[in-house]
């Protein structure tokens, strides 16, 4: 019996995700999975299975077709409790640097969101996925349930992804195991919540539908399944997928060279950038952070903001130019004109132009260099309200925008890029290395 199988683009393992994926090297780009549902759903399925089998009806779809299993069987795996959901999120939150998309019934939607937010993630309302003909209410006493829900969450830093669909709908299709979801649904989720080349993880992979969907969308995939029979089905499907050459996929290099310092690091050392072909910025996070503390970097940040929000402040002859902006930096020596915090006390953010007269635009002669808290403190709000806003800002964007000495926060050092560096022997770290 094979315990795992992998190729250049996928890795499928038999066993609990805590055991089979716990030693995985590096982080995944998204966790997209269809784990067990609540006790109510499991009990309802098993009761319907008994009723259907006694009636001799088999497992028929509303379109007249017959699923792989000719008789409706009881579930062979246990339902999930709130404690299981909490343990799952706690396990994967530090291992996932992108979106969570976890399917469930309505009973567990609130549990998922609470677990996400408890781990510092940004949770959203569950997204309905309508699968026409998914179930038939065998007792004939009410409506069938054709919807499952995608419980989605993201890291707070992943805030510029774009607007995503609030609803998915499609046919049931042929299921490969009890509780399995159609391929179109998983492909739709993968297209929306990942990028080409990303590593998609499904810790409850079942018959590998999510992994196959990832391959067809030109993503890499890794997953595990606890049931031996279902694992064999999934393994066979993955092998067949490769033989049919449905997808044309080349595995991306898991490393990247920084265009600034020349160092070669893991991809996690580069911020995401949807406009770049590689999906990552060209400078590593340390070089980017150092650049953002320079006057030139601060000017480019301000110019980018002004182009989107106040283009008139850049118009000649009275608007801002790079020369005028840098002259202001020289005049103030790069210090906040309100609290005196120096630029090198900040991380990933410089000072901002604050209007002296709020009734006039951001033009030279009406601006001073101040930090974000000082810019907002002039509204004469109570200190408790002001400090609460700072705490909220820290939780969303990190401590980089706060003058440490003014409010008693500890300074945060620049990112330690050494943790992302490839070893000196230049041994390539295989993300699918077998133990």
The 8 nearest C-alpha neighbors of each residue, nearest first, counted from 0:
[[1, 2, 227, 231, 3, 13, 230, 228],
 [2, 0, 3, 4, 13, 12, 231, 234],
 [1, 3, 13, 12, 0, 4, 14, 11],
 [4, 2, 12, 11, 1, 13, 5, 10],
 [3, 5, 11, 10, 12, 2, 6, 1],
 [6, 4, 10, 9, 11, 3, 7, 431],
 [7, 5, 9, 8, 10, 4, 431, 11],
 [6, 8, 9, 250, 5, 431, 249, 10],
 [7, 9, 219, 6, 250, 220, 10, 214],
 [10, 8, 220, 6, 5, 221, 219, 7],
 [9, 11, 5, 221, 4, 220, 6, 222],
 [12, 10, 222, 4, 3, 223, 221, 5],
 [13, 11, 3, 223, 2, 222, 19, 4],
 [14, 12, 2, 224, 223, 225, 3, 230],
 [13, 15, 225, 224, 19, 16, 223, 12],
 [16, 14, 225, 17, 18, 19, 224, 223],
 [15, 17, 19, 20, 202, 18, 223, 14],
 [18, 16, 21, 15, 20, 19, 90, 14],
 [17, 19, 16, 15, 21, 20, 14, 22],
 [20, 18, 16, 21, 14, 17, 15, 12],
 [21, 19, 16, 23, 22, 18, 17, 223],
 [20, 22, 17, 18, 23, 19, 16, 90],
 [23, 21, 20, 24, 19, 18, 434, 17],
 [22, 24, 20, 21, 25, 430, 431, 26],
 [25, 23, 430, 22, 26, 431, 429, 428],
 [24, 26, 23, 27, 430, 94, 267, 265],
 [27, 25, 94, 95, 96, 28, 24, 267],
 [26, 28, 95, 198, 29, 96, 94, 199],
 [27, 29, 97, 198, 96, 197, 95, 199],
 [28, 30, 97, 98, 199, 27, 99, 95],
 [31, 29, 200, 99, 201, 199, 100, 32],
 [32, 30, 100, 201, 101, 99, 200, 29],
 [31, 33, 201, 101, 34, 203, 30, 102],
 [32, 34, 102, 101, 203, 35, 103, 31],
 [33, 35, 203, 32, 36, 102, 103, 101],
 [36, 34, 78, 79, 33, 37, 77, 103],
 [35, 37, 103, 78, 79, 104, 40, 34],
 [38, 36, 78, 39, 79, 40, 107, 106],
 [39, 37, 41, 78, 40, 42, 36, 79],
 [38, 40, 42, 37, 41, 43, 106, 36],
 [41, 39, 43, 42, 37, 38, 44, 36],
 [40, 42, 44, 38, 43, 39, 45, 78],
 [41, 43, 45, 39, 44, 40, 38, 46],
 [44, 42, 40, 46, 41, 45, 39, 47],
 [45, 43, 47, 41, 46, 42, 48, 40],
 [44, 46, 73, 48, 42, 47, 43, 41],
 [45, 47, 43, 49, 48, 44, 42, 50],
 [48, 46, 50, 44, 45, 49, 137, 51],
 [47, 49, 45, 71, 51, 46, 50, 72],
 [48, 50, 46, 52, 47, 51, 53, 45],
 [49, 51, 47, 53, 48, 52, 54, 46],
 [52, 50, 54, 48, 53, 49, 56, 47],
 [51, 53, 55, 49, 54, 50, 48, 57],
 [54, 52, 50, 55, 51, 49, 56, 48],
 [53, 55, 51, 52, 56, 50, 57, 49],
 [56, 54, 52, 53, 57, 51, 70, 50],
 [55, 57, 54, 51, 52, 58, 59, 70],
 [58, 56, 70, 69, 55, 71, 59, 52],
 [57, 59, 71, 70, 69, 66, 65, 56],
 [60, 58, 65, 57, 64, 66, 63, 61],
 [59, 61, 64, 62, 63, 65, 132, 58],
 [60, 62, 132, 63, 59, 64, 135, 133],
 [63, 61, 60, 64, 132, 59, 65, 171],
 [62, 64, 61, 60, 59, 65, 66, 132],
 [65, 63, 60, 62, 59, 66, 61, 173],
 [64, 66, 59, 60, 58, 67, 63, 69],
 [67, 65, 68, 173, 58, 174, 69, 59],
 [66, 68, 69, 175, 65, 174, 173, 176],
 [67, 69, 66, 70, 71, 58, 176, 65],
 [70, 68, 57, 58, 67, 66, 71, 65],
 [71, 69, 57, 58, 68, 72, 52, 56],
 [70, 72, 48, 58, 57, 52, 69, 68],
 [73, 71, 48, 70, 74, 45, 177, 49],
 [72, 74, 45, 48, 75, 71, 44, 49],
 [75, 73, 76, 72, 45, 177, 41, 44],
 [74, 76, 73, 77, 226, 72, 177, 78],
 [77, 75, 74, 78, 35, 226, 225, 73],
 [78, 76, 79, 75, 35, 74, 41, 38],
 [77, 79, 38, 35, 37, 36, 41, 80],
 [80, 78, 37, 83, 35, 36, 77, 81],
 [79, 81, 83, 82, 37, 84, 78, 38],
 [82, 80, 84, 83, 110, 85, 79, 107],
 [81, 83, 85, 80, 84, 86, 79, 87],
 [84, 82, 86, 80, 81, 85, 79, 87],
 [85, 83, 87, 81, 82, 86, 88, 111],
 [84, 86, 82, 88, 114, 83, 87, 89],
 [87, 85, 89, 83, 84, 88, 90, 82],
 [88, 86, 84, 90, 85, 89, 83, 91],
 [87, 89, 91, 85, 90, 86, 92, 84],
 [88, 90, 86, 87, 92, 91, 85, 118],
 [91, 89, 87, 88, 92, 86, 93, 94],
 [90, 92, 94, 88, 93, 89, 95, 87],
 [91, 93, 94, 95, 89, 88, 90, 118],
 [94, 92, 91, 95, 90, 96, 89, 26],
 [95, 93, 26, 91, 92, 27, 96, 90],
 [96, 94, 27, 26, 92, 97, 93, 91],
 [95, 97, 28, 27, 26, 94, 29, 154],
 [98, 96, 29, 28, 95, 153, 154, 99],
 [99, 97, 153, 29, 152, 100, 192, 30],
 [98, 100, 30, 152, 151, 29, 31, 153],
 [101, 99, 151, 31, 150, 149, 30, 98],
 [102, 100, 150, 32, 149, 31, 33, 99],
 [103, 101, 149, 33, 148, 150, 32, 100],
 [104, 102, 148, 36, 147, 107, 105, 149],
 [103, 105, 147, 106, 36, 107, 148, 108],
 [104, 106, 108, 107, 103, 148, 147, 109],
 [107, 105, 104, 108, 37, 109, 103, 39],
 [106, 108, 110, 105, 109, 104, 111, 103],
 [109, 107, 111, 105, 110, 106, 150, 112],
 [110, 108, 112, 111, 107, 113, 106, 105],
 [109, 111, 107, 113, 108, 112, 81, 114],
 [112, 110, 114, 108, 109, 113, 115, 107],
 [111, 113, 115, 109, 114, 122, 110, 116],
 [112, 114, 110, 116, 115, 111, 117, 109],
 [113, 115, 117, 111, 85, 112, 116, 110],
 [116, 114, 112, 120, 118, 113, 117, 122],
 [115, 117, 120, 119, 118, 113, 114, 121],
 [116, 118, 114, 115, 119, 113, 120, 112],
 [119, 117, 116, 115, 120, 114, 92, 89],
 [118, 120, 116, 117, 121, 115, 154, 155],
 [121, 119, 116, 154, 115, 153, 118, 155],
 [120, 122, 152, 153, 155, 116, 154, 119],
 [123, 121, 152, 112, 116, 115, 120, 151],
 [124, 122, 151, 152, 125, 121, 112, 150],
 [123, 125, 126, 122, 150, 151, 112, 108],
 [126, 124, 150, 149, 148, 123, 127, 108],
 [125, 127, 149, 148, 165, 166, 124, 128],
 [128, 126, 148, 166, 147, 129, 146, 149],
 [127, 129, 167, 147, 146, 168, 148, 166],
 [130, 128, 146, 168, 145, 131, 167, 127],
 [131, 129, 171, 145, 169, 170, 133, 168],
 [130, 132, 170, 133, 171, 145, 129, 169],
 [131, 133, 61, 134, 171, 130, 145, 60],
 [132, 134, 145, 130, 131, 171, 135, 144],
 [135, 133, 132, 143, 144, 145, 136, 60],
 [134, 136, 143, 137, 132, 133, 144, 61],
 [137, 135, 143, 138, 139, 134, 142, 141],
 [136, 138, 139, 135, 47, 51, 50, 140],
 [139, 137, 140, 136, 47, 50, 141, 135],
 [140, 138, 137, 136, 141, 142, 135, 143],
 [139, 141, 138, 142, 136, 137, 143, 135],
 [140, 142, 139, 143, 136, 138, 137, 144],
 [143, 141, 144, 136, 140, 139, 135, 145],
 [142, 144, 136, 135, 134, 145, 141, 133],
 [143, 145, 146, 134, 142, 133, 135, 136],
 [146, 144, 133, 130, 129, 131, 134, 143],
 [147, 145, 129, 128, 144, 130, 127, 148],
 [146, 148, 128, 104, 127, 103, 102, 129],
 [149, 147, 127, 126, 102, 103, 125, 128],
 [148, 150, 102, 126, 125, 101, 100, 151],
 [151, 149, 125, 101, 100, 102, 148, 108],
 [152, 150, 100, 99, 123, 149, 122, 101],
 [153, 151, 122, 99, 121, 98, 123, 120],
 [152, 154, 98, 121, 120, 97, 99, 155],
 [155, 153, 120, 156, 157, 121, 97, 152],
 [156, 154, 157, 121, 395, 120, 158, 153],
 [155, 157, 154, 158, 396, 395, 153, 159],
 [158, 156, 155, 154, 159, 153, 160, 97],
 [157, 159, 156, 160, 155, 154, 161, 153],
 [160, 158, 161, 157, 156, 162, 273, 272],
 [161, 159, 158, 157, 162, 163, 273, 192],
 [162, 160, 159, 163, 158, 191, 157, 192],
 [161, 163, 164, 160, 159, 165, 191, 158],
 [162, 164, 161, 165, 191, 192, 160, 166],
 [165, 163, 166, 162, 167, 126, 191, 188],
 [164, 166, 126, 163, 167, 127, 125, 124],
 [165, 167, 127, 164, 126, 128, 168, 129],
 [168, 166, 128, 129, 127, 169, 165, 164],
 [167, 169, 129, 128, 130, 166, 170, 131],
 [168, 170, 130, 131, 129, 171, 167, 184],
 [171, 169, 131, 130, 172, 132, 168, 181],
 [170, 172, 130, 133, 131, 181, 132, 173],
 [171, 173, 170, 181, 174, 182, 180, 66],
 [172, 174, 66, 175, 171, 181, 67, 65],
 [175, 173, 179, 176, 66, 172, 181, 180],
 [174, 176, 179, 206, 67, 173, 177, 232],
 [177, 175, 179, 174, 178, 206, 229, 205],
 [176, 178, 179, 74, 175, 174, 72, 68],
 [179, 177, 176, 180, 174, 74, 35, 33],
 [180, 178, 176, 177, 174, 175, 181, 205],
 [179, 181, 182, 174, 178, 184, 185, 208],
 [182, 180, 183, 184, 172, 171, 174, 179],
 [181, 183, 185, 184, 186, 208, 212, 180],
 [184, 182, 186, 181, 185, 187, 169, 212],
 [185, 183, 187, 182, 186, 181, 188, 180],
 [184, 186, 188, 182, 187, 183, 209, 212],
 [187, 185, 212, 189, 183, 188, 184, 190],
 [186, 188, 184, 190, 185, 189, 183, 191],
 [187, 189, 185, 191, 186, 190, 192, 184],
 [188, 190, 186, 192, 191, 187, 193, 185],
 [191, 189, 187, 188, 192, 193, 186, 216],
 [190, 192, 188, 189, 193, 187, 163, 194],
 [191, 193, 189, 190, 188, 98, 194, 29],
 [194, 192, 189, 190, 191, 197, 29, 195],
 [193, 195, 197, 196, 190, 192, 218, 278],
 [194, 196, 218, 217, 197, 193, 216, 278],
 [195, 197, 218, 217, 194, 219, 251, 198],
 [198, 196, 218, 194, 195, 28, 219, 199],
 [197, 199, 219, 28, 27, 220, 218, 200],
 [200, 198, 220, 29, 28, 30, 219, 197],
 [199, 201, 30, 221, 222, 220, 29, 31],
 [202, 200, 222, 32, 204, 203, 31, 30],
 [201, 203, 222, 223, 16, 204, 200, 32],
 [204, 202, 34, 201, 224, 205, 223, 32],
 [203, 205, 207, 201, 224, 223, 222, 202],
 [206, 204, 207, 224, 203, 229, 230, 233],
 [233, 205, 207, 229, 232, 208, 230, 204],
 [208, 206, 233, 204, 210, 205, 209, 211],
 [207, 209, 211, 210, 206, 212, 182, 204],
 [210, 208, 212, 211, 207, 185, 213, 204],
 [211, 209, 213, 207, 220, 212, 208, 214],
 [212, 210, 214, 208, 213, 209, 207, 215],
 [211, 213, 186, 209, 215, 210, 214, 185],
 [212, 214, 218, 210, 216, 211, 215, 209],
 [215, 213, 217, 211, 218, 216, 212, 219],
 [214, 216, 246, 212, 217, 213, 211, 245],
 [215, 217, 213, 214, 218, 212, 190, 186],
 [218, 216, 214, 215, 195, 248, 196, 213],
 [219, 217, 196, 213, 197, 214, 195, 216],
 [218, 220, 198, 8, 9, 197, 199, 214],
 [221, 219, 9, 199, 210, 198, 200, 213],
 [220, 222, 10, 200, 9, 11, 199, 201],
 [223, 221, 201, 202, 11, 200, 204, 12],
 [222, 224, 12, 202, 13, 204, 11, 16],
 [225, 223, 13, 204, 205, 203, 14, 230],
 [224, 226, 14, 15, 13, 227, 223, 230],
 [227, 225, 229, 228, 224, 230, 14, 13],
 [228, 226, 230, 229, 231, 225, 13, 224],
 [227, 229, 231, 230, 226, 232, 233, 225],
 [228, 230, 232, 231, 226, 206, 227, 205],
 [231, 229, 227, 233, 232, 228, 224, 226],
 [230, 232, 234, 228, 229, 233, 235, 227],
 [233, 231, 229, 235, 230, 234, 206, 236],
 [234, 206, 232, 207, 236, 230, 235, 231],
 [233, 235, 231, 237, 236, 232, 230, 238],
 [236, 234, 238, 232, 233, 237, 239, 231],
 [235, 237, 239, 233, 234, 238, 240, 232],
 [238, 236, 240, 234, 239, 235, 233, 241],
 [237, 239, 241, 235, 240, 236, 234, 242],
 [240, 238, 242, 236, 241, 237, 235, 243],
 [239, 241, 237, 243, 238, 242, 236, 244],
 [240, 242, 244, 238, 239, 243, 237, 245],
 [243, 241, 239, 244, 240, 238, 245, 237],
 [242, 244, 240, 245, 241, 239, 246, 238],
 [245, 243, 241, 242, 246, 240, 247, 239],
 [244, 246, 243, 240, 247, 215, 241, 242],
 [247, 245, 215, 244, 248, 214, 217, 216],
 [246, 248, 245, 244, 249, 217, 215, 214],
 [249, 247, 217, 246, 250, 214, 8, 218],
 [248, 250, 251, 247, 8, 7, 217, 196],
 [249, 251, 8, 7, 248, 252, 196, 219],
 [252, 250, 253, 249, 196, 254, 277, 197],
 [251, 253, 254, 250, 255, 266, 265, 249],
 [254, 252, 266, 251, 265, 255, 430, 428],
 [255, 253, 265, 266, 252, 264, 263, 256],
 [254, 256, 263, 264, 266, 265, 257, 253],
 [257, 255, 263, 262, 261, 258, 264, 254],
 [256, 258, 261, 282, 259, 262, 283, 260],
 [257, 259, 282, 261, 281, 260, 256, 283],
 [260, 258, 257, 282, 261, 286, 283, 281],
 [261, 259, 262, 257, 258, 286, 282, 283],
 [260, 262, 257, 258, 259, 256, 263, 282],
 [263, 261, 257, 256, 260, 264, 420, 258],
 [264, 262, 256, 255, 257, 420, 261, 254],
 [265, 263, 420, 419, 254, 255, 421, 268],
 [264, 266, 254, 267, 419, 268, 253, 255],
 [265, 267, 268, 254, 269, 253, 255, 264],
 [266, 268, 265, 269, 270, 419, 264, 26],
 [269, 267, 266, 283, 265, 284, 419, 264],
 [270, 268, 283, 267, 284, 266, 280, 279],
 [271, 269, 280, 279, 272, 284, 268, 267],
 [270, 272, 279, 278, 280, 269, 273, 275],
 [271, 273, 279, 278, 274, 280, 275, 270],
 [272, 274, 278, 275, 271, 279, 276, 277],
 [275, 273, 272, 276, 278, 279, 277, 280],
 [276, 274, 278, 277, 273, 272, 279, 280],
 [275, 277, 278, 274, 273, 279, 272, 280],
 [278, 276, 279, 275, 280, 272, 273, 196],
 [277, 279, 275, 272, 273, 276, 271, 274],
 [280, 278, 271, 272, 277, 270, 269, 275],
 [279, 281, 272, 270, 282, 269, 271, 275],
 [280, 282, 258, 257, 279, 283, 269, 259],
 [283, 281, 257, 258, 280, 259, 287, 286],
 [284, 282, 269, 286, 257, 268, 285, 287],
 [283, 285, 287, 269, 286, 268, 288, 282],
 [286, 284, 288, 287, 414, 283, 289, 416],
 [287, 285, 289, 288, 283, 284, 282, 290],
 [286, 288, 284, 290, 285, 289, 282, 283],
 [289, 287, 347, 285, 291, 290, 286, 284],
 [290, 288, 286, 292, 291, 287, 285, 293],
 [291, 289, 287, 292, 288, 293, 296, 286],
 [290, 292, 296, 288, 289, 293, 347, 348],
 [291, 293, 290, 289, 349, 348, 342, 296],
 [294, 292, 296, 295, 290, 291, 297, 289],
 [295, 293, 297, 296, 298, 325, 292, 328],
 [296, 294, 298, 293, 297, 299, 325, 290],
 [295, 297, 291, 293, 299, 298, 294, 290],
 [296, 298, 294, 300, 295, 299, 349, 291],
 [299, 297, 301, 295, 300, 296, 302, 294],
 [300, 298, 302, 296, 301, 297, 303, 295],
 [299, 301, 297, 303, 298, 302, 296, 304],
 [300, 302, 304, 298, 303, 299, 305, 297],
 [301, 303, 299, 305, 304, 300, 298, 306],
 [302, 304, 300, 306, 301, 305, 299, 307],
 [305, 303, 301, 302, 307, 306, 308, 300],
 [304, 306, 309, 302, 308, 310, 307, 303],
 [307, 305, 310, 303, 304, 308, 309, 302],
 [308, 306, 305, 304, 309, 310, 303, 302],
 [307, 309, 305, 306, 304, 310, 303, 311],
 [308, 310, 305, 311, 312, 306, 307, 304],
 [311, 309, 306, 305, 312, 313, 308, 307],
 [310, 312, 314, 313, 309, 318, 360, 305],
 [311, 313, 318, 310, 362, 361, 314, 309],
 [314, 312, 318, 319, 311, 310, 315, 320],
 [313, 315, 318, 311, 312, 316, 317, 310],
 [316, 314, 317, 318, 313, 319, 320, 312],
 [315, 317, 318, 314, 319, 313, 320, 312],
 [318, 316, 315, 314, 362, 319, 363, 312],
 [319, 317, 313, 314, 312, 315, 362, 316],
 [318, 320, 313, 323, 362, 312, 363, 324],
 [321, 319, 323, 322, 324, 318, 313, 315],
 [320, 322, 324, 323, 325, 298, 319, 295],
 [321, 323, 325, 320, 324, 326, 319, 327],
 [324, 322, 326, 320, 321, 325, 319, 327],
 [323, 325, 321, 327, 326, 322, 320, 328],
 [326, 324, 328, 322, 327, 323, 321, 329],
 [325, 327, 329, 323, 328, 324, 322, 330],
 [328, 326, 330, 324, 325, 329, 331, 323],
 [329, 327, 325, 333, 331, 326, 330, 332],
 [330, 328, 332, 326, 327, 331, 325, 333],
 [329, 331, 327, 328, 332, 326, 333, 325],
 [330, 332, 328, 333, 329, 334, 327, 336],
 [333, 331, 329, 334, 328, 330, 327, 341],
 [334, 332, 328, 331, 342, 341, 329, 335],
 [335, 333, 341, 339, 332, 340, 331, 336],
 [334, 336, 369, 339, 340, 337, 368, 338],
 [335, 337, 369, 339, 368, 334, 338, 367],
 [336, 338, 335, 339, 369, 373, 370, 368],
 [339, 337, 340, 335, 336, 405, 373, 369],
 [340, 338, 335, 334, 336, 337, 341, 369],
 [341, 339, 335, 334, 338, 402, 342, 344],
 [342, 340, 334, 343, 344, 339, 333, 335],
 [341, 343, 344, 345, 333, 334, 349, 292],
 [344, 342, 345, 341, 292, 346, 340, 349],
 [345, 343, 342, 341, 410, 340, 346, 402],
 [346, 344, 343, 399, 342, 348, 400, 347],
 [345, 347, 399, 348, 413, 288, 411, 400],
 [348, 346, 288, 399, 291, 292, 345, 349],
 [349, 347, 346, 400, 291, 399, 345, 292],
 [348, 350, 292, 297, 342, 291, 351, 345],
 [349, 351, 370, 369, 368, 335, 348, 352],
 [352, 350, 369, 368, 370, 353, 349, 371],
 [351, 353, 368, 367, 366, 369, 354, 350],
 [352, 354, 366, 367, 351, 368, 369, 374],
 [355, 353, 366, 356, 357, 365, 361, 352],
 [354, 356, 365, 366, 357, 353, 367, 359],
 [357, 355, 354, 358, 359, 365, 360, 366],
 [358, 356, 359, 354, 355, 360, 353, 361],
 [357, 359, 356, 360, 354, 355, 361, 365],
 [358, 360, 357, 356, 361, 365, 354, 362],
 [361, 359, 362, 312, 358, 354, 357, 365],
 [360, 362, 312, 354, 366, 365, 359, 363],
 [361, 363, 312, 318, 365, 360, 319, 364],
 [364, 362, 365, 366, 319, 318, 361, 317],
 [363, 365, 366, 362, 367, 355, 361, 354],
 [366, 364, 355, 363, 354, 362, 356, 361],
 [367, 365, 354, 353, 355, 352, 364, 363],
 [366, 368, 353, 352, 369, 354, 336, 355],
 [367, 369, 352, 351, 335, 336, 350, 353],
 [370, 368, 335, 351, 350, 336, 337, 374],
 [369, 371, 350, 373, 372, 351, 335, 374],
 [370, 372, 374, 373, 375, 400, 369, 351],
 [373, 371, 375, 374, 370, 376, 401, 389],
 [374, 372, 376, 375, 370, 371, 369, 337],
 [373, 375, 371, 372, 376, 370, 377, 369],
 [376, 374, 372, 373, 377, 378, 371, 385],
 [375, 377, 373, 378, 374, 372, 379, 385],
 [378, 376, 379, 375, 374, 373, 380, 372],
 [377, 379, 376, 380, 375, 374, 381, 385],
 [380, 378, 377, 376, 381, 375, 382, 385],
 [379, 381, 378, 385, 382, 384, 376, 377],
 [382, 380, 384, 383, 385, 379, 386, 376],
 [383, 381, 385, 384, 386, 380, 387, 376],
 [384, 382, 386, 385, 381, 387, 380, 388],
 [385, 383, 387, 381, 382, 386, 388, 380],
 [384, 386, 382, 388, 387, 383, 381, 380],
 [385, 387, 389, 383, 388, 384, 382, 390],
 [388, 386, 390, 384, 389, 385, 383, 391],
 [389, 387, 391, 385, 386, 390, 392, 384],
 [388, 390, 392, 386, 391, 387, 393, 385],
 [391, 389, 387, 393, 388, 392, 386, 394],
 [392, 390, 388, 394, 389, 393, 387, 395],
 [391, 393, 389, 395, 390, 394, 396, 388],
 [392, 394, 397, 398, 390, 396, 391, 395],
 [395, 393, 391, 392, 397, 396, 390, 398],
 [396, 394, 392, 393, 155, 397, 391, 156],
 [395, 397, 393, 392, 394, 156, 398, 155],
 [398, 396, 393, 399, 394, 395, 392, 400],
 [397, 399, 393, 400, 401, 396, 411, 346],
 [398, 400, 346, 345, 397, 347, 401, 348],
 [399, 401, 398, 348, 345, 371, 402, 346],
 [400, 402, 399, 403, 398, 372, 371, 345],
 [403, 401, 405, 404, 340, 406, 400, 345],
 [404, 402, 408, 405, 406, 407, 401, 410],
 [403, 405, 407, 406, 402, 408, 340, 409],
 [404, 406, 403, 402, 407, 338, 340, 408],
 [407, 405, 404, 403, 408, 402, 401, 386],
 [406, 408, 404, 403, 405, 409, 402, 410],
 [409, 407, 403, 406, 410, 404, 402, 405],
 [410, 408, 403, 411, 407, 404, 398, 406],
 [409, 411, 403, 408, 412, 344, 345, 398],
 [412, 410, 409, 413, 346, 398, 399, 345],
 [413, 411, 414, 410, 346, 415, 345, 344],
 [412, 414, 285, 415, 346, 411, 288, 289],
 [415, 413, 285, 416, 412, 284, 288, 411],
 [416, 414, 417, 418, 413, 285, 412, 419],
 [415, 417, 418, 419, 414, 285, 420, 268],
 [418, 416, 420, 419, 415, 421, 264, 414],
 [417, 419, 416, 420, 415, 421, 264, 268],
 [418, 420, 264, 417, 265, 416, 268, 421],
 [421, 419, 264, 417, 418, 422, 263, 265],
 [422, 420, 264, 425, 423, 419, 263, 265],
 [421, 423, 425, 424, 420, 426, 427, 428],
 [422, 424, 425, 421, 426, 420, 427, 263],
 [423, 425, 426, 422, 421, 427, 428, 420],
 [426, 424, 423, 422, 427, 421, 428, 263],
 [425, 427, 424, 428, 422, 421, 423, 429],
 [426, 428, 429, 425, 421, 422, 254, 253],
 [429, 427, 430, 426, 432, 421, 24, 253],
 [428, 430, 432, 431, 427, 24, 253, 433],
 [429, 431, 432, 24, 428, 25, 23, 253],
 [430, 432, 429, 433, 10, 5, 23, 7],
 [433, 431, 429, 430, 434, 428, 24, 23],
 [432, 434, 431, 3, 5, 429, 430, 4],
 [433, 432, 22, 23, 431, 19, 3, 24]]
